[in-house]
Amino acid sequence: MNALQSQISSLQDDPVDHRMQARRLNQIANVLSVVLVIIGAQTLVAQSWLNSFLVLTAIAVVLLGGRMNRRGATDRAMLLILSSMVALVTISMWFNQGLYSGALLCYPVILIVAGMVSRLKLFVGLLLVMLLSIAAITFASMTGWQVFVPLPLGIGRMVNVSCVLLVCACAVWILANDLRETMQRLQQEILRVKHSEANFTHLAQHDALTNLPNRLLVRDRMDQAIGQARRYKKKAALLFLDLDNFKTINDSLGHSAGDELLKEVANRLRGAVREMDTVSRQGGDEFLIVLTDVSDLAAISAVAAHVLEQLAQPFALKGMQIVTSISIGIALFPQDGDDFDQLLKHADIAMYQAKAAGRNAYRFFDQQMNVDIVAHLSLEAGLRQALSQQQFVLHFQPIVDIHSGQLLAAEALIRWQHPEHGLMAPDKFIAVAERSGLIVEIGEWVLNEACRQMMLWQAAGLPRFVLSVNISSVQFRRGDLQTLVAGALRRFGLDAGCLELELTESMLLHDSEAFMGMLQRLKALGVKLSIDDFGTGYSNLSYLQRFQVDKLKIDQSFVRKLQGNAQDQAIVTAIIQMAKSLQLITTAEGIEDEPTRQLLARLGCDQGQGYWFSRPLPAAEFAAFAQRPRLLE
């Protein structure tokens, strides 16, 4: 509405209106000239010399005004013509029949013309002059100062009245025509404004890339679906969809290819649902689907399964067949929420459960998910507080020579001294730390604290041993691990040979130039590298040779059942033999009894770690352990 008002204001101030005024004045001046010539001829024939003089004067004024108008002085031309016409008509009335004169009819015609071409100030001034003239003529007649006698009707009167009527008709026609043109222009402006508003509304409610409804519009559609479901006692569903591995595609093929993929995904999603349903782009690689008028879970599951099937088909991008998948979370009205925000939150939670289940899947929301996510957020907040308030501590588990029991190394294991729950093991919080990214800060703290403690032990004269620190994949991918390690060693004055970094097998699968470069830089520092939990991943000889690790740590899941499980014994034997062929040290984790230690020693294992030797110990207790002599055989 504001836009329309501004357009109307612009019409009023448009220079086109001034040109129209000039055109109107020119048209009226032409008509008036013709009429005055006719009236002048009639007065000459009737030998009415005063009236002839007045008419000739009027013609001269009109011609002069027309000349001024053509030169651009439209306002002065209007003032000259209109005021002169009023004066001449008034003089004619005074010296002729007064209010009986046919000249009186010219007053309303002049006012019509003034309304068409002049400003309000001139219009009101002319009206006041006319009213005063009529009052003066009336006063003169009443006091006898002037006597006005009406003349009998005749040809002259008919010509004069007809001419006045002709001028009036022309003025009215011009005015009506101008009004029609103005209305047409206004109508065109209204249509243009409405069209612009429709375009603005569409842009505000739709995604620019995919032309799908955006979050603003899908909120309205969801509200409508909820209202309909509430009215007819049915269900409505909100599906939260997230493309799997979209970042990898976007980074490897470029953002233009990523945009093309998103557009193709949008097209497939539109084709996978009914006309009455709404597909929306939430942002990035996230989409929403609103399902209306659904009666049961089976129908919703069928839609979700169909969407998964459609998105599993390859996409043609840059001459390649790209395969992707999608994870879907589903929230239902009314059980999972009664407004858009609640349903969106719960569908988002369910979507992450679908990703955790292996991706390319759909999951319905349930309340346990909400409990889990609240617990997750609470734990994450607690981890941030633990970092700032120094609630983490390190315990150290000895790693010994499996034959002699001599201390060779120690693994630094983080513990959380929680103010309410006491000492918490890392399996309670490390997964949350990795998902939230806090593992980077925690890992840096572990590295520095372990090096600081090693410095203190060396200063206290403890026997020489290697300190092992676990490195997460998140830390490794950041690309600054070598800088952090070098800084910690330099800060605490340690030799690189006393530090060992434990990597998981899954990290070694990232056989990229950046990964290889990082391993080479770490090896160049002089630190040792070991593979933790060996045997649980994609174990093979090729990457052991390529990555130049120093040690294999046999996962405790094989060690604990070693005595009674021939298959586990065969696996452990194979790992030890493979390590020996590559001249790698082997450490068995999870040794809890003497028979297991003896069996591992017979199989050729080098080192042992587990509760049979010692549980993880605080720094002071570990120092005492390190100073005690041990002899196993």
matplotlib code that plots the C-alpha trace (Angstrom):
import matplotlib.pyplot as plt

x = [0.0, 2.8, 4.3, 1.0, 0.8, 4.3, 3.5, 0.4, 2.5, 5.0, 2.1, 1.0, 4.5, 5.4, 6.7, 4.2, 1.4, 2.9, 3.1, -0.6, -1.5, 0.2, -1.6, -5.0, -4.4, -3.4, -6.6, -8.9, -7.2, -7.8, -11.4, -11.8, -10.3, -12.8, -15.7, -14.6, -14.3, -17.8, -19.1, -17.0, -18.6, -22.0, -21.3, -20.0, -23.1, -25.3, -23.1, -22.5, -19.2, -18.5, -19.0, -17.0, -14.1, -14.3, -14.3, -11.4, -9.5, -10.3, -9.0, -5.8, -5.3, -6.0, -3.5, -0.9, -1.5, -1.1, 2.2, 3.4, 2.2, 4.2, 7.3, 7.0, 5.4, 2.3, 1.5, 1.7, -0.3, -3.1, -3.1, -3.3, -6.0, -8.3, -8.0, -8.6, -11.6, -13.1, -12.5, -13.9, -17.0, -17.6, -17.3, -19.7, -22.2, -21.8, -22.4, -25.1, -27.8, -26.1, -27.1, -29.6, -26.6, -25.7, -22.1, -22.9, -22.8, -19.1, -18.3, -18.9, -17.0, -14.1, -14.1, -14.2, -11.2, -9.4, -10.0, -8.4, -5.3, -4.6, -3.5, -5.9, -4.7, -5.7, -8.9, -10.0, -9.0, -11.1, -14.1, -13.8, -13.6, -16.7, -18.6, -17.7, -18.6, -22.1, -22.5, -21.5, -23.9, -26.7, -25.9, -25.8, -29.2, -30.8, -29.6, -30.5, -26.9, -27.1, -30.3, -30.1, -32.9, -33.0, -33.2, -35.6, -34.4, -33.1, -30.5, -27.7, -28.6, -28.8, -25.4, -23.8, -25.3, -24.5, -20.9, -20.6, -22.1, -19.7, -16.7, -18.1, -18.7, -15.1, -13.7, -15.8, -14.7, -11.0, -11.4, -13.1, -10.5, -7.7, -9.4, -9.7, -6.0, -5.1, -7.2, -5.5, -2.1, -3.1, -4.4, -1.2, 0.8, -1.4, -0.9, 2.8, 3.0, 0.9, 3.2, 6.2, 4.7, 4.0, 7.6, 8.9, 6.7, 7.8, 11.5, 11.0, 9.3, 11.4, 15.0, 17.0, 18.9, 16.3, 13.1, 11.7, 9.7, 12.1, 11.7, 9.4, 6.9, 7.3, 6.4, 3.1, 2.5, 3.2, 0.8, -1.9, -1.2, -1.4, -4.7, -6.1, -4.9, -6.4, -9.7, -10.1, -8.3, -5.5, -1.7, 0.8, 4.5, 7.6, 10.6, 14.1, 16.5, 20.2, 22.5, 25.2, 28.8, 27.7, 30.7, 33.1, 31.3, 31.3, 35.0, 36.2, 34.1, 33.6, 30.7, 29.1, 28.8, 27.5, 24.8, 23.8, 23.5, 21.3, 19.0, 18.8, 18.0, 15.2, 13.7, 13.8, 12.2, 9.4, 8.7, 8.8, 5.9, 2.3, 1.2, -0.4, 2.8, 5.5, 9.2, 11.4, 15.1, 16.1, 19.6, 22.9, 22.3, 19.2, 15.6, 12.2, 9.1, 5.6, 3.2, -0.5, -3.5, -1.7, -3.5, -0.8, 2.9, 3.0, 2.1, 4.8, 7.3, 6.4, 7.1, 10.4, 11.5, 10.5, 12.6, 15.6, 15.2, 15.0, 18.0, 20.1, 20.0, 23.2, 23.5, 25.2, 27.6, 30.5, 30.5, 30.6, 28.1, 27.9, 26.2, 24.9, 22.4, 20.2, 19.4, 15.8, 14.4, 10.6, 8.4, 4.7, 1.8, 0.4, 2.6, 5.9, 4.9, 2.0, 3.8, 6.5, 9.4, 8.9, 8.4, 11.5, 13.6, 12.5, 12.8, 16.4, 17.2, 15.7, 17.8, 21.0, 19.9, 19.5, 23.1, 24.4, 22.6, 24.8, 23.2, 20.9, 18.1, 15.1, 14.1, 11.0, 11.5, 10.9, 11.2, 14.3, 16.1, 15.2, 16.5, 19.7, 20.2, 19.6, 22.1, 24.5, 24.2, 24.6, 27.7, 29.1, 28.5, 30.2, 33.2, 33.6, 33.4, 35.9, 38.4, 38.1, 38.2, 40.9, 38.9, 40.8, 43.6, 45.9, 46.4, 49.2, 49.1, 52.4, 53.5, 56.1, 58.4, 56.2, 59.1, 60.9, 58.3, 60.7, 58.9, 59.2, 56.4, 53.3, 50.0, 48.6, 44.8, 42.6, 40.1, 37.4, 37.2, 33.6, 32.3, 29.1, 29.8, 33.4, 36.2, 34.8, 36.6, 37.1, 34.5, 31.9, 32.8, 35.3, 32.7, 30.8, 34.1, 34.9, 31.4, 31.5, 35.1, 36.2, 38.6, 41.0, 41.4, 41.3, 43.9, 46.2, 45.8, 46.6, 49.7, 51.1, 50.2, 51.8, 55.0, 55.0, 54.7, 57.4, 59.7, 59.0, 59.7, 62.9, 64.0, 63.1, 65.5, 62.9, 64.1, 63.9, 60.7, 58.4, 55.2, 52.3, 49.6, 46.4, 45.6, 42.1, 41.3, 39.8, 43.2, 45.0, 42.8, 43.4, 46.9, 48.8, 49.6, 53.3, 53.5, 51.8, 54.0, 57.2, 56.0, 55.3, 58.7, 60.5, 58.5, 59.3, 62.8, 62.1, 63.8, 61.4, 62.3, 60.5, 57.1, 54.9, 51.7, 48.9, 46.8, 43.8, 43.6, 40.7, 43.0, 45.4, 42.7, 43.0, 45.8, 46.1, 49.0, 48.2, 48.0, 51.3, 53.0, 51.9, 53.2, 56.5, 56.9, 56.1, 58.6, 61.1, 60.7, 61.8, 58.6, 57.4, 54.1, 51.9, 48.7, 46.1, 43.5, 45.2, 43.1, 39.7, 39.9, 41.1, 44.4, 46.8, 50.5, 50.6, 49.7, 52.0, 54.9, 53.8, 53.2, 56.4, 54.9, 56.9, 54.5, 51.3, 49.0, 46.9, 43.3, 42.2, 39.1, 41.4, 43.7, 41.0, 39.6, 43.0, 43.1, 39.9, 39.3, 41.4, 40.3, 41.5, 44.7, 45.2, 44.6, 47.0, 49.6, 49.2, 49.6, 52.7, 54.3, 53.4, 54.9, 58.1, 58.4, 58.2, 60.4, 57.6, 57.2, 53.9, 52.1, 49.2, 46.4, 44.1, 46.3, 44.5, 46.1, 49.4, 48.4, 47.5, 50.9, 52.8, 50.9, 51.6, 55.3, 55.5, 53.8, 56.5, 54.7, 57.1, 55.2, 52.2, 49.6, 46.7, 45.4, 47.7, 50.6, 48.8, 45.7, 46.0, 47.6, 47.7, 51.1, 52.4, 51.4, 52.9, 56.2, 56.3, 55.5, 58.3, 60.9, 60.0, 62.1, 60.1, 61.1, 58.4, 60.5]
y = [0.0, 2.4, 1.6, 2.5, 5.8, 6.8, 6.0, 8.3, 11.1, 10.7, 11.1, 14.3, 15.8, 14.3, 16.8, 15.1, 17.0, 20.3, 19.4, 18.3, 21.7, 23.5, 21.3, 21.9, 25.7, 25.6, 23.6, 25.9, 29.0, 27.7, 27.0, 30.3, 32.2, 30.7, 31.4, 35.0, 35.5, 34.4, 36.6, 39.5, 39.2, 39.1, 42.3, 44.1, 43.2, 44.4, 47.5, 47.0, 48.8, 48.4, 44.7, 44.5, 46.3, 43.9, 40.9, 42.1, 42.8, 39.2, 37.9, 39.8, 38.6, 34.9, 35.2, 36.8, 34.1, 31.4, 32.8, 32.9, 29.3, 28.1, 29.7, 27.8, 30.5, 28.4, 29.8, 33.4, 32.7, 31.1, 34.1, 36.5, 34.8, 33.8, 37.1, 39.1, 36.9, 37.6, 41.3, 41.6, 39.5, 41.6, 44.9, 43.5, 42.7, 46.1, 48.1, 45.8, 43.8, 43.1, 39.7, 39.5, 39.4, 36.2, 37.0, 35.7, 32.2, 32.7, 32.7, 28.9, 28.2, 30.2, 28.3, 25.0, 26.0, 27.4, 24.1, 22.3, 24.3, 26.6, 26.2, 26.4, 29.9, 31.3, 29.4, 30.8, 34.3, 34.2, 32.8, 35.7, 38.3, 36.8, 36.8, 40.4, 41.4, 39.8, 41.5, 44.9, 44.6, 43.5, 46.4, 48.9, 47.6, 47.7, 51.3, 52.6, 53.5, 51.4, 50.2, 46.9, 46.1, 42.6, 42.6, 40.6, 37.2, 37.2, 35.8, 37.6, 36.2, 32.7, 33.1, 34.3, 31.6, 28.9, 30.0, 30.0, 26.5, 25.4, 26.6, 24.9, 21.6, 21.7, 22.3, 19.5, 17.2, 18.0, 17.6, 14.2, 13.0, 14.0, 12.2, 9.1, 9.3, 9.8, 6.9, 4.7, 5.8, 5.2, 1.7, 0.8, 2.0, -0.1, -3.2, -2.6, -2.1, -5.3, -7.2, -5.9, -6.8, -10.3, -10.6, -9.3, -11.7, -14.7, -13.7, -13.3, -16.7, -18.8, -20.0, -18.2, -21.3, -24.0, -21.9, -24.0, -22.4, -21.2, -21.4, -18.4, -20.1, -23.6, -22.4, -21.1, -24.3, -26.3, -24.2, -24.8, -28.6, -28.6, -26.7, -29.1, -32.2, -30.8, -30.1, -33.5, -35.6, -36.7, -36.4, -34.1, -34.8, -32.7, -34.4, -33.0, -34.1, -33.6, -34.7, -37.1, -36.2, -33.0, -31.1, -33.6, -33.2, -29.4, -29.2, -31.7, -30.6, -27.0, -24.8, -24.6, -28.4, -28.3, -25.8, -28.0, -31.0, -29.1, -28.1, -31.7, -32.9, -30.2, -31.5, -35.1, -34.2, -32.4, -35.4, -37.8, -36.2, -35.3, -32.0, -31.1, -31.6, -28.9, -29.3, -26.6, -25.8, -25.0, -23.8, -25.4, -29.0, -29.2, -29.6, -29.9, -31.7, -31.0, -34.0, -33.1, -35.3, -38.5, -41.2, -43.5, -44.2, -46.6, -43.9, -41.6, -44.4, -45.1, -41.5, -41.5, -44.7, -43.4, -40.2, -42.4, -44.5, -41.4, -39.8, -43.0, -42.8, -41.3, -37.7, -36.5, -33.7, -32.5, -35.6, -37.9, -40.1, -38.9, -41.0, -39.5, -40.3, -38.5, -38.9, -38.1, -37.3, -37.3, -35.5, -36.0, -33.8, -34.0, -36.4, -34.8, -31.1, -28.8, -26.0, -25.6, -24.9, -27.9, -30.2, -28.8, -29.3, -32.9, -33.7, -32.4, -34.6, -37.6, -36.8, -36.9, -40.3, -41.4, -40.3, -42.0, -45.2, -45.3, -42.6, -43.2, -43.9, -42.4, -42.2, -41.2, -39.0, -40.4, -38.8, -40.8, -38.9, -35.7, -37.0, -38.0, -34.7, -32.8, -35.0, -34.4, -30.6, -30.7, -32.8, -30.5, -27.5, -29.4, -30.1, -26.4, -25.6, -28.4, -26.9, -23.4, -24.7, -27.2, -30.2, -32.7, -34.9, -37.5, -41.0, -43.1, -46.9, -48.7, -50.6, -53.2, -55.7, -58.8, -61.1, -59.2, -56.7, -53.8, -50.5, -49.3, -46.8, -45.3, -44.4, -41.0, -41.4, -38.4, -38.4, -35.8, -34.9, -34.0, -31.9, -34.0, -37.4, -37.8, -39.3, -40.0, -42.3, -41.0, -43.3, -41.2, -37.9, -38.3, -39.0, -35.8, -33.9, -35.1, -34.2, -30.8, -30.0, -29.6, -32.5, -30.1, -28.1, -31.2, -32.9, -30.0, -29.9, -33.6, -33.2, -30.3, -31.8, -35.2, -33.4, -31.3, -34.4, -36.2, -33.2, -33.4, -37.2, -36.8, -34.0, -36.4, -39.0, -41.7, -44.4, -43.5, -44.6, -43.5, -41.5, -42.4, -39.8, -40.6, -38.4, -38.1, -37.9, -34.4, -33.1, -34.8, -33.2, -29.7, -29.8, -28.1, -31.2, -31.1, -27.5, -28.4, -31.4, -29.4, -26.6, -28.9, -30.7, -27.3, -25.8, -28.6, -29.4, -33.0, -35.2, -36.2, -39.9, -40.0, -39.2, -41.6, -40.7, -43.3, -43.2, -45.3, -47.6, -45.6, -42.5, -44.4, -44.9, -41.2, -41.8, -38.2, -36.0, -33.8, -36.9, -38.4, -35.0, -34.7, -38.2, -37.4, -34.2, -35.9, -38.6, -35.9, -34.5, -37.9, -38.9, -42.5, -43.6, -46.5, -47.9, -48.3, -51.1, -52.9, -55.7, -53.9, -52.0, -52.5, -54.1, -54.7, -54.8, -52.1, -49.1, -50.4, -50.2, -46.8, -45.0, -46.1, -46.7, -48.0, -50.1, -52.1, -52.3, -55.4, -54.6, -56.0, -57.6, -60.3, -60.5, -61.1, -64.2, -65.5, -68.5, -70.1, -68.9, -70.4, -67.8, -64.9, -66.8, -67.2, -63.5, -62.4, -64.8, -63.4, -59.8, -60.6, -62.4, -59.6, -57.1, -59.0, -59.3, -55.5, -55.0, -53.4, -53.6, -55.3, -54.3, -56.4, -54.4, -55.7, -58.4, -59.3, -62.6, -64.4, -67.3, -64.7, -62.9, -66.2, -67.2, -63.8, -64.1, -67.6, -66.1, -63.5, -60.4, -57.7, -55.5, -55.8, -53.4, -54.2, -54.6, -57.6, -55.1, -52.0, -50.0, -46.4, -44.4, -40.8, -39.2, -39.6, -43.3, -43.9, -42.4, -44.9, -47.7, -46.7, -46.9, -50.4, -53.3, -56.0, -59.5, -61.6, -64.6]
z = [0.0, 0.8, -2.6, -4.3, -2.3, -3.4, -7.0, -6.8, -5.2, -8.0, -10.5, -8.9, -9.1, -12.5, -15.1, -17.4, -15.5, -16.3, -20.0, -19.8, -18.3, -21.1, -23.6, -22.0, -22.0, -25.6, -26.6, -24.6, -26.0, -29.5, -28.9, -27.1, -30.0, -32.5, -30.2, -29.6, -33.3, -33.8, -30.9, -32.2, -35.7, -34.1, -32.1, -35.1, -37.1, -34.2, -34.0, -30.3, -30.2, -26.5, -26.7, -29.9, -28.2, -25.2, -27.5, -29.6, -26.3, -25.2, -28.5, -28.1, -24.5, -25.6, -28.5, -26.1, -23.5, -26.1, -27.2, -23.6, -23.1, -26.1, -24.7, -21.4, -19.2, -18.6, -15.2, -16.2, -19.4, -17.3, -14.9, -17.8, -19.8, -16.8, -14.9, -18.2, -19.1, -15.6, -15.9, -19.5, -18.6, -15.5, -17.5, -20.1, -17.4, -15.8, -19.0, -20.4, -18.6, -15.3, -13.9, -16.9, -19.3, -21.1, -20.1, -16.6, -18.1, -18.7, -15.0, -14.5, -17.8, -16.5, -13.2, -15.0, -17.1, -14.0, -12.2, -15.2, -15.7, -12.7, -9.1, -6.1, -5.2, -8.6, -8.7, -5.3, -6.3, -9.5, -7.5, -5.0, -7.8, -9.4, -6.1, -5.4, -8.9, -8.6, -5.2, -6.6, -9.6, -7.2, -4.9, -7.8, -9.0, -5.6, -4.9, -8.3, -9.0, -12.2, -14.0, -15.7, -18.2, -19.8, -23.6, -25.5, -26.8, -30.3, -32.6, -30.9, -27.5, -29.0, -30.6, -27.4, -25.2, -27.8, -28.0, -24.2, -24.1, -26.8, -24.8, -21.7, -23.6, -24.9, -21.5, -19.9, -22.7, -22.3, -18.5, -18.9, -21.4, -19.0, -16.2, -18.4, -19.3, -15.6, -14.5, -17.2, -16.0, -12.4, -13.3, -15.0, -12.0, -9.7, -11.8, -11.9, -8.2, -7.6, -10.0, -8.1, -4.8, -6.0, -7.2, -3.9, -2.0, -4.1, -3.6, 0.2, 0.4, -1.9, -2.1, -4.8, -5.9, -6.0, -6.2, -3.4, -0.5, 2.1, 5.9, 6.1, 3.7, 5.0, 8.5, 7.1, 5.2, 8.4, 10.4, 7.7, 7.8, 11.6, 11.5, 8.9, 10.9, 14.1, 12.3, 10.7, 13.5, 11.3, 11.4, 9.8, 9.4, 9.1, 7.5, 8.0, 5.3, 5.2, 2.3, 3.3, 2.4, 0.5, 1.8, 0.2, -3.2, -2.8, -1.9, -4.6, -7.6, -6.7, -5.5, -8.9, -9.0, -5.5, -6.5, -9.5, -7.2, -4.8, -7.7, -9.0, -5.4, -5.2, -8.5, -7.3, -4.0, -5.7, -7.8, -4.8, -3.0, -3.7, -5.2, -1.8, 0.1, 0.4, -0.3, 1.2, 1.3, 4.9, 3.9, 2.9, 2.1, 4.4, 3.1, 4.7, 3.6, 5.0, 4.6, 5.0, 5.5, 6.5, 8.4, 9.7, 10.1, 7.2, 4.7, 6.1, 6.1, 2.4, 1.5, 3.4, 1.7, -1.7, -1.1, -0.1, -3.3, -5.5, -4.0, -4.2, -8.0, -9.5, -10.4, -13.6, -12.7, -14.8, -16.9, -13.9, -12.2, -8.6, -6.0, -2.7, -0.1, 2.4, 6.1, 7.2, 10.6, 11.0, 13.6, 13.8, 14.8, 17.5, 19.4, 18.7, 19.0, 18.2, 16.4, 13.7, 16.0, 18.2, 15.2, 13.5, 16.6, 17.0, 13.3, 13.4, 16.4, 14.6, 11.5, 13.5, 14.8, 11.2, 10.5, 13.6, 12.3, 9.2, 7.0, 4.0, 6.5, 8.2, 11.8, 13.7, 16.7, 20.1, 23.6, 24.4, 21.6, 23.3, 26.7, 24.9, 23.2, 26.4, 28.2, 25.3, 25.5, 29.3, 29.0, 26.3, 28.6, 31.4, 29.2, 28.5, 32.1, 32.9, 30.5, 32.0, 35.6, 35.1, 36.2, 34.0, 35.4, 33.8, 35.0, 33.6, 32.9, 32.8, 29.7, 30.6, 28.9, 28.8, 29.7, 32.4, 33.7, 33.2, 32.7, 29.1, 28.6, 30.1, 28.4, 29.5, 30.0, 30.7, 33.6, 34.5, 38.1, 37.9, 40.9, 41.1, 39.6, 40.8, 38.6, 35.1, 32.6, 29.0, 27.5, 29.2, 27.5, 24.6, 22.0, 22.9, 22.9, 19.4, 18.0, 19.6, 18.5, 22.1, 21.6, 20.0, 23.1, 25.4, 23.2, 23.4, 27.2, 27.4, 25.3, 27.3, 30.6, 29.7, 28.6, 31.8, 34.0, 32.0, 32.7, 36.4, 36.5, 34.6, 37.0, 39.9, 38.4, 37.4, 35.0, 31.4, 29.6, 26.7, 27.4, 25.0, 24.2, 22.2, 19.2, 17.8, 14.2, 14.7, 16.0, 13.1, 10.4, 11.7, 10.2, 13.1, 15.1, 14.3, 15.5, 18.8, 19.4, 18.6, 20.9, 23.8, 23.5, 23.3, 26.2, 28.6, 27.4, 26.3, 23.8, 21.0, 21.5, 24.8, 23.2, 21.4, 19.6, 19.4, 16.2, 15.4, 12.3, 10.9, 10.7, 8.5, 5.8, 4.9, 2.5, 1.3, 0.6, 3.6, 5.9, 4.6, 4.9, 8.5, 9.4, 7.7, 9.7, 12.9, 12.2, 11.3, 14.8, 16.2, 18.0, 17.8, 16.2, 17.3, 16.0, 18.8, 18.9, 16.0, 14.4, 14.8, 11.6, 8.0, 8.9, 6.1, 5.4, 2.7, 5.0, 7.8, 5.3, 3.8, 7.1, 8.9, 12.3, 15.2, 17.2, 17.0, 20.0, 19.9, 20.9, 24.3, 22.7, 21.3, 24.4, 27.0, 25.3, 24.2, 26.5, 25.4, 21.8, 19.1, 16.5, 18.7, 19.3, 15.6, 15.0, 17.7, 16.4, 12.9, 14.1, 16.1, 13.1, 10.7, 13.1, 13.4, 9.6, 9.5, 12.6, 14.6, 18.3, 19.6, 22.7, 24.0, 25.8, 28.4, 30.1, 33.3, 34.4, 34.4, 32.0, 29.3, 29.9, 29.6, 26.4, 24.8, 25.8, 24.1, 20.9, 20.7, 21.9, 23.1, 25.6, 27.9, 29.3, 31.6, 35.1, 35.7, 35.8, 37.0, 36.7, 35.4, 38.3, 39.3, 38.7, 42.3, 42.5, 39.0, 40.2, 43.1, 40.7, 38.3, 41.1, 42.3, 40.9, 39.1, 37.8, 36.1, 34.9]

ax = plt.figure().add_subplot(projection="3d")
ax.plot(x, y, z, "-o")
ax.set_aspect("equal")
plt.show()
